[in-house]
């Protein structure tokens, strides 16, 4: 019985790996479907953590867009 469960987990993990690879094959500015770096897209969809790709709080000390929207909604609610 545990053997069947192990195979199902493995199949699901492979399914999600292939799904993410298919979804992200056009990331990083090109078609990486057959490229040797396509395996990197599964765990790291962003190629770097520079100021353009990374979190705005880290580099500009500015709130993210979601935080800005939340603050605006809160101000409108109490105004």
Order of alpha helices (4+ residues) and beta strands (2+ residues): alpha-alpha-alpha-alpha
